[in-house]
Amino acid sequence: MSSRFPAVVLVLLLVVPFFAACVDSRLPTELLVFTAVDGSSVEVDAEIAKSREEQAQGLMWRKKLEDGKGMLFWYAADTRMHFWMKNTLVPLSIAFIDSSGTIREIYDMKPGDLSVVSSTISMRYALEVPSGWFDRVALEPGCRLDAESLALLKAIR
């Protein structure tokens, strides 16, 4: 048996639990409400990613994401956004949302795809949900967050 064996075991005992905790971490959520094409209300329970670290982690390593759940990437100012699917295991759709709470663009993204999906202009928020969810709930560009949800997002610091 190698003399390095105990050191390798010790490293694994320290690193694996830390990695597992990072992979399964969930952020605080907020219930956001959009008005759909038909005028109905559509709710999404969104984890709010504010810090660079939270945004860099995003939905990486998640094995599933249920309809009605997602992650909102919150920015303090409008910015041109760029996303990819490195280490992301589930197919996602992403909506780029402006500071008035209006969905401006929606794109589908494939697991593990390293292609960059960018907003065409500066936006305030991005919302990732299970692939096809926006179509299933009749949300498209032009649909908006309700006033209460938008106020909630504007109050985040």
N, C-alpha and C positions, 0 to 999 in steps of 0.2 A: 504494500500500500504506500502511496506517495506521501511524503511529509507535508505536501501542500493540501492534502485532503481536509484536515480540520479547518484550515483557513478558508477554503472554498465553502464548506458547510456553514461556517460562521457568517460569511458574507451573504449566503443565500438566506439564512435565518433572519438577517437584518434587512435585506433589500426586498425580498418578496412580500412581506407584510406591508411595508411602506408603499410599494408599487400597487398592491391590491387596494389599499386605502385610497390612493390617488385616483385609481381607475373608477371606483364606484362612488366617488364623492358627488353629492348633489348640492346645488346652490339654492339659496332661498327662492321661492316662487311667488309670482303675482298672477292673479287672474286678470287677463286682458280680454276685452270685448271689442269685436269688430262688427260693423254693419255690412252684411252681405249684399250681393247684387239684388236679391229679392226683398231687401229691407229687413230681413230677420237678423237677430243677434247671434253671433258666433263667438264662443268662448274658447280660449286656449290658456292652459295653466303653464306659464313660461318661467323657467329658471332665468334669473337675470345675471348676465355676465358683464361686470363693470370693469374689473381690473384687467390689465394686459395679460396677467397670468391666467385668469379665468377665461378670457377670450381665446388665448392660445390653446388652452385645453379643450374648450368647446365641448362637443359631444363625442370626442375621441374615446374609443374603447367600449362604448356602450353597445350592448348586444341587442337591445331593442329600444324602440321609442313608440309609445302608443299614440293613436290619434287623440287629439285634444291636448297633447303635451308638446313642449318645445323648449327652445332656448332663445331668449332675446339678448342680442348684443347691444349694449347701451353705450352711447358715446356722448360726452358733454358738449360737443360741437359737431357741426356737419363735417363729414369727411368722406373721401372716396374710399370705398370698402373693397377688400380683396379676401376671398375665401377659397380654401381647397379642402380636400377630403382625406388628407394624410391621416392614417390610423383611425379613420372613421369606418365603422363596420356596417352601418345601416344606411340605406338610400335616403336622402333628404331633399326637401324643397326649401328654397330660401326666398324670402321677400325682403326687398330693400324698401325702407319706409322713411319718408321725409319728416322734417320737424313738425309738420302740421298733423302727423299721424296717418298720412295717406300712403297706401301701398303704391309704389311707382314701378317696380319690376319684380318678376318672379322667375326663378330658374330652378331646374331639377339638377341634382348632383348625385353621382354614383360613388358607392363605397370605394375607398382607396384611391380615387382619381386625383392625380396631382395637378391637373389642369386648374388654372386659377379662374374663378368666377368673380367678376368685378361689377360694381355698380357703375352705370354710365356717367353719373353725376354724383356730387357729394350728397350723402344721406345722413340721417341721425341714428337710425336703428336698423338692425337686421334680425329677422325672425326665421330660425330653422325649425322645421317640423317634419314629420314623416313624409316621404315622397308621395306626391299626389293629393295631400291633404287639402291644399288650397282649392283644387278643383272639386273635391268631394264635398266641401262646405260652401261652395259658390263665392269664394273670395278671389278677386282678380285686381289688376291695377285699377286704381280709382276708388277702391273700397277704403274705408277709414276706421281708425280706432274711435270708440265713443269718447265723449268729453271727459268722463271720469277716468278712463284708462290713460288717456293722454296726460291729464293733470297729474296722475300718479307717476308717470314716467318723467315728467318735467320736474317733479319734486325730488327725484333721486339725486343724491350727491355722492 
